[in-house]
Amino acid sequence: MRALVLSGGSGTRLRPITHTSAKQLVPVANKPVLFYGLEAIADAGITEVGIVVGDTAEEIREAVGDGSRFGLDVTYIPQEEPLGLAHAVLIAHEFLGEDDFVMYLGDNFVVGGITPLVDSFRAERPDAQVLLTKVPDPGRFGVAELDAQGRLIGLEEKPRTPKSDLALVGVYLFTPAVHEAVRAVRPSWRGELEITHAIQWLIDEGRDVRSTTVSGYWKDTGNVTDMLEVNRSVLETVEPLRAGTVDADSEIIGRVRVEEGARVVRSRIVGPVVIGAGVVVENAYIGPFTSLSEGCRIVDSEIEYSIVLRGSSVTGVRRVEASLIGRDVEVTPAPRNPSAHRFVLGDHSKVQISS
């Protein structure tokens, strides 16, 4: 069995971060989202992985390399334009051959991995298997329709009027039957070859297409709110570490990971928090669910429930929260303009000024 990981796309919902960085490489608890998916694939016993890449191909290649650090053998598959998930399967046919495969969206996060799902698929081998989960806003996703017996009978991609609250999770399993399906479908109104249309084609052809509704944790990390929520979830499991230095005037409360080369000086840190390598925290407060990537500086400031990427600094800022701060950013107080009142007053005026 092989894996196809999708790491193209422009990440418009995470702009401006994704103007200069691949959305799959934005860190969660100081590790790129993409790495969690690759680790889940390796844990499921899959070693041959094709990664579909687009405009950010060089950045993905530099981060993942040949895959050996994950126990994987990685092949890169260029996609000139983001023309849909079914298009990704179409262009990956040579790599996939006639093997079964799992398709994993590189910006998705599934707590607990995919090993049970892969084991079940290997044992039963339906033509396709999809994961579903209940969401409050199904119109943002591919939406499934089930019959009275709970069988999958229909799929729609980002429908204006969803027929259910069951969204497709970004993990799919296929036999080679899907190759015929992706060749049969035509572009949608979005100009893309939709994987939902390919799966619907399999259903209409009477193929064995199954769904599993999962109650575990899943997030599409395509926007800042979801990214911060995933960061929160991962930090809940962080193991305390004090490889850096913490002076006697600092207070560490809860699960806090201080990595090698980091310095904490006259500061208070309330976990769960990850302080990356080489970070300097001085005269500061770091609140729960915060990740500071390597080389950051937080001085005379307060920050909570946020992600700060490599090399950025927050200095002299009273309070920062629920924020995603990119690489090499400087956050400082705005200069204070002198305050003054300017008047042109007529005769016999009365003016009251609040001091």
Secondary structure as GFF3:
##gff-version 3
##sequence-region A 1 355
A	DSSP	beta_strand	2	7	.	.	.	ID=ss1
A	DSSP	three_ten_helix	12	14	.	.	.	ID=ss2
A	DSSP	three_ten_helix	17	19	.	.	.	ID=ss3
A	DSSP	three_ten_helix	23	25	.	.	.	ID=ss4
A	DSSP	beta_strand	27	28	.	.	.	ID=ss5
A	DSSP	beta_strand	31	32	.	.	.	ID=ss6
A	DSSP	alpha_helix	33	43	.	.	.	ID=ss7
A	DSSP	beta_strand	48	53	.	.	.	ID=ss8
A	DSSP	alpha_helix	57	64	.	.	.	ID=ss9
A	DSSP	three_ten_helix	68	70	.	.	.	ID=ss10
A	DSSP	beta_strand	73	78	.	.	.	ID=ss11
A	DSSP	alpha_helix	85	91	.	.	.	ID=ss12
A	DSSP	alpha_helix	93	96	.	.	.	ID=ss13
A	DSSP	beta_strand	101	105	.	.	.	ID=ss14
A	DSSP	beta_strand	108	110	.	.	.	ID=ss15
A	DSSP	alpha_helix	115	124	.	.	.	ID=ss16
A	DSSP	beta_strand	128	134	.	.	.	ID=ss17
A	DSSP	three_ten_helix	138	140	.	.	.	ID=ss18
A	DSSP	beta_strand	142	146	.	.	.	ID=ss19
A	DSSP	beta_strand	152	157	.	.	.	ID=ss20
A	DSSP	beta_strand	166	174	.	.	.	ID=ss21
A	DSSP	alpha_helix	177	184	.	.	.	ID=ss22
A	DSSP	alpha_helix	195	204	.	.	.	ID=ss23
A	DSSP	beta_strand	209	213	.	.	.	ID=ss24
A	DSSP	beta_strand	218	220	.	.	.	ID=ss25
A	DSSP	alpha_helix	224	235	.	.	.	ID=ss26
A	DSSP	beta_strand	241	242	.	.	.	ID=ss27
A	DSSP	beta_strand	245	246	.	.	.	ID=ss28
A	DSSP	beta_strand	251	253	.	.	.	ID=ss29
A	DSSP	beta_strand	256	258	.	.	.	ID=ss30
A	DSSP	beta_strand	263	265	.	.	.	ID=ss31
A	DSSP	beta_strand	268	270	.	.	.	ID=ss32
A	DSSP	beta_strand	273	275	.	.	.	ID=ss33
A	DSSP	beta_strand	280	282	.	.	.	ID=ss34
A	DSSP	beta_strand	285	286	.	.	.	ID=ss35
A	DSSP	beta_strand	290	292	.	.	.	ID=ss36
A	DSSP	beta_strand	297	299	.	.	.	ID=ss37
A	DSSP	beta_strand	302	304	.	.	.	ID=ss38
A	DSSP	beta_strand	307	308	.	.	.	ID=ss39
A	DSSP	beta_strand	313	315	.	.	.	ID=ss40
A	DSSP	beta_strand	320	321	.	.	.	ID=ss41
A	DSSP	beta_strand	324	325	.	.	.	ID=ss42
A	DSSP	beta_strand	330	331	.	.	.	ID=ss43
###
